[in-house]
Structures are given as C-alpha cells and as structure tokens.
Amino acid sequence: MNLAAAVIKGDARAAARLITLIEDEAPEALDALEELYPRTGRAYIIGVTGAPGVGKSTLTDCLIDVFRKQNKSVGVIAIDPTSALTGGALLGDRIRMQRHAADLGVFIRSLATRGWTGGLAKAALGAVHVLDAMGQDFIIVETVGSGQVELDIVKAADTTILVMAPGAGDEIQMMKAGIIESADIVVLNKADLLGTKRLEADISAALRPTEIGDNQWLPPVVLTESVNGKGAKEVVAAVIKHWHFLKYINALKQRRRERIKLELSVNIESYLKELVNNLEGNLLDKLVNDLQSGKTTPRRAARQVLSRLRKEA
Amino acid sequence: MNLAAAVIKGDARAAARLITLIEDEAPEALDALEELYPRTGRAYIIGVTGAPGVGKSTLTDCLIDVFRKQNKSVGVIAIDPTSALTGGALLGDRIRMQRHAADLGVFIRSLATRGWTGGLAKAALGAVHVLDAMGQDFIIVETVGSGQVELDIVKAADTTILVMAPGAGDEIQMMKAGIIESADIVVLNKADLLGTKRLEADISAALRPTEIGDNQWLPPVVLTESVNGKGAKEVVAAVIKHWHFLKYINALKQRRRERIKLELSVNIESYLKELVNNLEGNLLDKLVNDLQSGKTTPRRAARQVLSRLRKEA
C-alpha cells in the first residue's frame, strides 16, 4: 500500500514517515501530498504562539487532554524555529506530551526549520494536510511566533491563540504588542504568579475587537495554570465559540482562503527554486561572480535569471 | 540631487529616506539601490543575535561607543520581528541608543518586518547597502534570531555575535543550542548575575571549532556587563580578531559570497512576485477558488502559474 493510502486509513507510522519526507522535500512526498489534498479541509486548525517559556507546550498538552475527553482526535505540529543548524528538534518540553504516545487519537510531531525561507511554511502546511487527511479532528500548530515565517503560519490557522505569562519580561510583553492583533484568544498562563492582574489589565487594554463585516470578535482573555491543567477546558470552550462565530458569520471560508493563498505562494516559490536550480550552464555561479566583482546588480541578475527561465520553456 | 548621490555623499537624512522607501518596496528605491551597489562592499558587517531580554541593544550601544572612540563610523540596523502587525518598530530599547543621535558618525535605524517572507531579508540587505555606500565603517545588524529569515540575515554577516545571559530560562538556552553553531563570538552578558559561571561552562562545552580549510576558529566567550559598558572593548577586539582571521585565511570573500547568494535569491523571489502579481486575467484568484473547491492541488496550481509566466514572456 502506498503512503498516501496508508495515511488516509489513519496509519500514524505512515503519517510520521510522510512528514519526514516532506521536511526533506523528497519528490515522493509531493506525489503523496497530491493524492491527499482532496481528502483535506475537514480538520479545524488551531495556532498556538507566544514567547519562549510562557508554557505553550504545557498548554497544548492540557488542550489535548480536554479534546480527548470529548472524544476528539488531535494532531500537534510543533515548530522549532532554532533547530535549523542542529537539524534536530527541541525535545525538552515535548517530553511531557509523550504521555499521550500510546493514545491512538493523538499524533505529535516536531518540525525542524531548514533550508530556504519558504521551506518551513511549505513543510508546516504539508504536515497539517497529512494530519487532516489522517482524520484528526483538531490540529494544533505550535510555534514561537517571533519570526516572520512562523507568524505567517500561526496566523494561517482557523483560530490563533496567543499565550502570555507574567514575569516574562517587559521586552517580551512589548514585542507581543505586535502579535496581539492577530490573536483570536489570549491565554494568560501561570496565572498563579504575581503580576497576573497587572498583565491581564495591560492585555485587555491592548485588545481591539476584530471587525468582520458588521460583526465583531473581541478576543477573550483566558487565565490558565497549565502545570495543573486549570483553565484548559475554558480555552477549548473559547476555541469552539470562535469557530461557531466564524461559521455563523460565514467567515471561515474567507479565513481558509488566506491559508490557501499562503500555500499557493510558497508552492510557486518552491517550484521556481527547483527551476532555477536546474538552469543549465551554471548561470547562478556566474551571476554570483559578477555580483561579487561589481559587474552587475542584484536586480539585474534576478531579471536575467527569470528571462533565462522563460527562454528555456 | 538624487537620493543615491546624496547617500554617497554621506547624507544621513537621504539614507533614512531611502531605507523607508526600501521598506515600502518603492520602485525609486530599487533604482537608487542600483546606483549605490557599485559603491558597496567596503563596510564590515556584524550580526548581533540572541533571545529577547539578553541585552542585545545595550551591548550594541556599548559597541558603538568603542568604535567611535577608535574613530570608526557605525551604522545599526535593528530588526523588530514582531512589528509586522503594528507597522511600527519597538522603540523602548532603542531609546538608549538615541544618545548617539547627535553624533554624525552614528546611524541607527529600526526595520519593521512586513509583507512576504523574503521581504524582510531583501529590505535588511538593502539597508546594509545604503549604510555601506554612505561610508559607515562598521554595520551592526541586530535581531532576535529566532525566526528563519532573521537567522539567515544574521548568518549573512561577516562576524556573527550570539548574546546570551544567565537566568534567561532553560528553554531559551536550549533553543540557543541551535543558533550557537553559527556564532563566531559568544557574548555572555549580565555577567554579574548568579549563574554566569554555570552558563559559561555550558556554552564552552557546546562550542565547536569551525573548520575552514586547514584552519580552525573556536568562538571566544566574552563576558560583559553592558549596563555599565564592561567587556565591550573585548567584544570589539574579538570582532577585529575574527576579521583578521577571515582575511588571513582568505575566507572573507567566500563568506561574502554566501551573503550575495542570499541577496540574489531574495531578488529573484521578489521579481517573480512582481511578475505573478501582474499576471492578467485574475489567474491567481481563479486558482485559489479551484484550490478551495478541491479542483486542483497546490503543486499543480504553482506549475500553472509558472507556465503562464513563461508564455507571457
């Protein structure tokens, strides 16, 4: 049986294997994704973002628990932004989640970033399709959303959760002022710590309702203590409420259109990259030489590459 | 006088204006960059990265001081990864640097991330060219290197400095395990804090020499207390040592080649984006519709866009 067929039957090992092939940009992965694509679009995608140390993984772990008690299957894609160089993934925080390893309704996978800038987005969206086609009801995409690509990915979710925590430092909180506008739900984790009330007030002051047509969504602030599971049920309830809101006002389709646009654009980029790498006659090397010796400029060189591509059509 | 000519004469206002135009991807910015390009390649580029709160800006501020005392001019490009949504830049930490505002030998500029994934890299490299053509001796590019694009940019420097601090949290330290391999110099800031010795030992254990041909560079670990300027001179000395090392072993040119490759690739991407956006007949909208209704797949759609591009040549 081929990989795609096995994934569609819900085979977790096949899904894990396929995601590895996607990370490696193996041609068979692209073929399998083509087969899977018509089977996708059923899962609900949740983005979880926040600074390092706020407890994203612990929260994700609690959300898994709640979803499982409601008999929903869950997939998790954890993006490790800094593992580009080691090639491995940050396992420390994921270890806790491994208690779900024996649960067939849970699939957890770390995704390492590597290669070209669009590669991460392409791999993450591909991995989401795999879990979707595999039949997971909910897919959580977790990432430190501080990079541009990482932020794009988390914004492409159906519901985006921003996790914050008291004492994470002023700078971090200021940084979040930028991300806060893309949050549908704000989770204030470690809510037993000093500074929670102050942070809650700051967040509430920063939040603005999202206007969609004549409708408004004011992101709720949910207090959690993920180390003991407190508040996780309320977070899931907020996700479901946001989902129903999007459906009720017919905005879910539009939101998913944005995700499709992102995926189309990374696929165009990726295909272009393939074409450029296959250009004959070492044009790229020659252009890099010319750039280094000042014989051309980046823009002129880029135009040359694309006009060459057109000629080779 | 046109912008490019004013920049070449060292006009800071013209430089600031041009960088804004580059951020906005204005056509006149591209023209000006074409003019500037032959005047670049003289400045030495230093990348400064590290987690939020470790004191990157404070260190940068100290480095400016040291360079100025050596009568060198300095340009700073500070990349604010999370300001995509507010459109503004994080000013809190930059305020300290503003004491250099009256010093004509110092040019400081924040760069907000926005738009497409390659846009940030393209703007950052463009801004570096502006400061280079303007005549700055050293250019510091500062960024939280936790995103993939941000990491690419900082790795494209001549010398990359990783800043760490005790007590920044285990998770952050683990994350840095990935970045540490691209560091030429590690700065251990806030070295008066408890935990410095332990962190220094951990870092030293994680560091491996970089092999370039028959030569080796073992990144030095420099202890600093940037709030009072301690250690900044030693950091600058380490930068100069690394520079001389690269020159001595003839590796600087190769290293700059990598930066040129990155720039060529973001320029190809950017030009492609322009071509795709100008495609006639709403092909993109049609493809997004087809994707949403399951009539095509992302890869097929991407191929269609590129074959259409070739036909319109």
Boltz contact constraints between the chains, C-beta under 6 A:
constraints:
  - contact:
      token1: [A, 30]
      token2: [B, 299]
      max_distance: 6.0
  - contact:
      token1: [A, 34]
      token2: [B, 297]
      max_distance: 6.0
  - contact:
      token1: [A, 37]
      token2: [B, 297]
      max_distance: 6.0
  - contact:
      token1: [A, 38]
      token2: [B, 294]
      max_distance: 6.0
  - contact:
      token1: [A, 52]
      token2: [B, 171]
      max_distance: 6.0
  - contact:
      token1: [A, 52]
      token2: [B, 172]
      max_distance: 6.0
  - contact:
      token1: [A, 53]
      token2: [B, 169]
      max_distance: 6.0
  - contact:
      token1: [A, 53]
      token2: [B, 171]
      max_distance: 6.0
  - contact:
      token1: [A, 81]
      token2: [B, 146]
      max_distance: 6.0
  - contact:
      token1: [A, 81]
      token2: [B, 147]
      max_distance: 6.0
  - contact:
      token1: [A, 82]
      token2: [B, 146]
      max_distance: 6.0
  - contact:
      token1: [A, 82]
      token2: [B, 175]
      max_distance: 6.0
  - contact:
      token1: [A, 82]
      token2: [B, 178]
      max_distance: 6.0
  - contact:
      token1: [A, 82]
      token2: [B, 179]
      max_distance: 6.0
  - contact:
      token1: [A, 83]
      token2: [B, 178]
      max_distance: 6.0
  - contact:
      token1: [A, 85]
      token2: [B, 178]
      max_distance: 6.0
  - contact:
      token1: [A, 85]
      token2: [B, 181]
      max_distance: 6.0
  - contact:
      token1: [A, 85]
      token2: [B, 182]
      max_distance: 6.0
  - contact:
      token1: [A, 86]
      token2: [B, 178]
      max_distance: 6.0
  - contact:
      token1: [A, 90]
      token2: [B, 174]
      max_distance: 6.0
  - contact:
      token1: [A, 92]
      token2: [B, 174]
      max_distance: 6.0
  - contact:
      token1: [A, 113]
      token2: [B, 148]
      max_distance: 6.0
  - contact:
      token1: [A, 117]
      token2: [B, 117]
      max_distance: 6.0
  - contact:
      token1: [A, 117]
      token2: [B, 118]
      max_distance: 6.0
  - contact:
      token1: [A, 117]
      token2: [B, 148]
      max_distance: 6.0
  - contact:
      token1: [A, 117]
      token2: [B, 149]
      max_distance: 6.0
  - contact:
      token1: [A, 118]
      token2: [B, 117]
      max_distance: 6.0
  - contact:
      token1: [A, 120]
      token2: [B, 148]
      max_distance: 6.0
  - contact:
      token1: [A, 144]
      token2: [B, 146]
      max_distance: 6.0
  - contact:
      token1: [A, 146]
      token2: [B, 81]
      max_distance: 6.0
  - contact:
      token1: [A, 146]
      token2: [B, 82]
      max_distance: 6.0
  - contact:
      token1: [A, 146]
      token2: [B, 144]
      max_distance: 6.0
  - contact:
      token1: [A, 146]
      token2: [B, 146]
      max_distance: 6.0
  - contact:
      token1: [A, 146]
      token2: [B, 147]
      max_distance: 6.0
  - contact:
      token1: [A, 147]
      token2: [B, 81]
      max_distance: 6.0
  - contact:
      token1: [A, 147]
      token2: [B, 146]
      max_distance: 6.0
  - contact:
      token1: [A, 147]
      token2: [B, 147]
      max_distance: 6.0
  - contact:
      token1: [A, 147]
      token2: [B, 148]
      max_distance: 6.0
  - contact:
      token1: [A, 147]
      token2: [B, 150]
      max_distance: 6.0
  - contact:
      token1: [A, 148]
      token2: [B, 113]
      max_distance: 6.0
  - contact:
      token1: [A, 148]
      token2: [B, 117]
      max_distance: 6.0
  - contact:
      token1: [A, 148]
      token2: [B, 120]
      max_distance: 6.0
  - contact:
      token1: [A, 148]
      token2: [B, 147]
      max_distance: 6.0
  - contact:
      token1: [A, 148]
      token2: [B, 149]
      max_distance: 6.0
  - contact:
      token1: [A, 149]
      token2: [B, 117]
      max_distance: 6.0
  - contact:
      token1: [A, 149]
      token2: [B, 148]
      max_distance: 6.0
  - contact:
      token1: [A, 150]
      token2: [B, 147]
      max_distance: 6.0
  - contact:
      token1: [A, 169]
      token2: [B, 53]
      max_distance: 6.0
  - contact:
      token1: [A, 171]
      token2: [B, 52]
      max_distance: 6.0
  - contact:
      token1: [A, 171]
      token2: [B, 53]
      max_distance: 6.0
  - contact:
      token1: [A, 172]
      token2: [B, 52]
      max_distance: 6.0
  - contact:
      token1: [A, 174]
      token2: [B, 90]
      max_distance: 6.0
  - contact:
      token1: [A, 174]
      token2: [B, 92]
      max_distance: 6.0
  - contact:
      token1: [A, 175]
      token2: [B, 82]
      max_distance: 6.0
  - contact:
      token1: [A, 178]
      token2: [B, 82]
      max_distance: 6.0
  - contact:
      token1: [A, 178]
      token2: [B, 83]
      max_distance: 6.0
  - contact:
      token1: [A, 178]
      token2: [B, 85]
      max_distance: 6.0
  - contact:
      token1: [A, 178]
      token2: [B, 86]
      max_distance: 6.0
  - contact:
      token1: [A, 179]
      token2: [B, 82]
      max_distance: 6.0
  - contact:
      token1: [A, 181]
      token2: [B, 85]
      max_distance: 6.0
  - contact:
      token1: [A, 182]
      token2: [B, 85]
      max_distance: 6.0
  - contact:
      token1: [A, 260]
      token2: [B, 288]
      max_distance: 6.0
  - contact:
      token1: [A, 260]
      token2: [B, 291]
      max_distance: 6.0
  - contact:
      token1: [A, 260]
      token2: [B, 292]
      max_distance: 6.0
  - contact:
      token1: [A, 261]
      token2: [B, 288]
      max_distance: 6.0
  - contact:
      token1: [A, 263]
      token2: [B, 298]
      max_distance: 6.0
  - contact:
      token1: [A, 264]
      token2: [B, 298]
      max_distance: 6.0
  - contact:
      token1: [A, 264]
      token2: [B, 301]
      max_distance: 6.0
  - contact:
      token1: [A, 267]
      token2: [B, 298]
      max_distance: 6.0
  - contact:
      token1: [A, 267]
      token2: [B, 299]
      max_distance: 6.0
  - contact:
      token1: [A, 267]
      token2: [B, 302]
      max_distance: 6.0
  - contact:
      token1: [A, 268]
      token2: [B, 302]
      max_distance: 6.0
  - contact:
      token1: [A, 268]
      token2: [B, 305]
      max_distance: 6.0
  - contact:
      token1: [A, 271]
      token2: [B, 302]
      max_distance: 6.0
  - contact:
      token1: [A, 271]
      token2: [B, 306]
      max_distance: 6.0
  - contact:
      token1: [A, 272]
      token2: [B, 272]
      max_distance: 6.0
  - contact:
      token1: [A, 288]
      token2: [B, 260]
      max_distance: 6.0
  - contact:
      token1: [A, 288]
      token2: [B, 261]
      max_distance: 6.0
  - contact:
      token1: [A, 291]
      token2: [B, 260]
      max_distance: 6.0
  - contact:
      token1: [A, 292]
      token2: [B, 260]
      max_distance: 6.0
  - contact:
      token1: [A, 294]
      token2: [B, 38]
      max_distance: 6.0
  - contact:
      token1: [A, 297]
      token2: [B, 34]
      max_distance: 6.0
  - contact:
      token1: [A, 297]
      token2: [B, 37]
      max_distance: 6.0
  - contact:
      token1: [A, 298]
      token2: [B, 263]
      max_distance: 6.0
  - contact:
      token1: [A, 298]
      token2: [B, 264]
      max_distance: 6.0
  - contact:
      token1: [A, 298]
      token2: [B, 267]
      max_distance: 6.0
  - contact:
      token1: [A, 299]
      token2: [B, 30]
      max_distance: 6.0
  - contact:
      token1: [A, 299]
      token2: [B, 267]
      max_distance: 6.0
  - contact:
      token1: [A, 301]
      token2: [B, 264]
      max_distance: 6.0
  - contact:
      token1: [A, 302]
      token2: [B, 267]
      max_distance: 6.0
  - contact:
      token1: [A, 302]
      token2: [B, 268]
      max_distance: 6.0
  - contact:
      token1: [A, 302]
      token2: [B, 271]
      max_distance: 6.0
  - contact:
      token1: [A, 305]
      token2: [B, 268]
      max_distance: 6.0
  - contact:
      token1: [A, 306]
      token2: [B, 271]
      max_distance: 6.0
  - contact:
      token1: [A, 310]
      token2: [B, 310]
      max_distance: 6.0
  - contact:
      token1: [A, 310]
      token2: [B, 313]
      max_distance: 6.0
  - contact:
      token1: [A, 313]
      token2: [B, 310]
      max_distance: 6.0
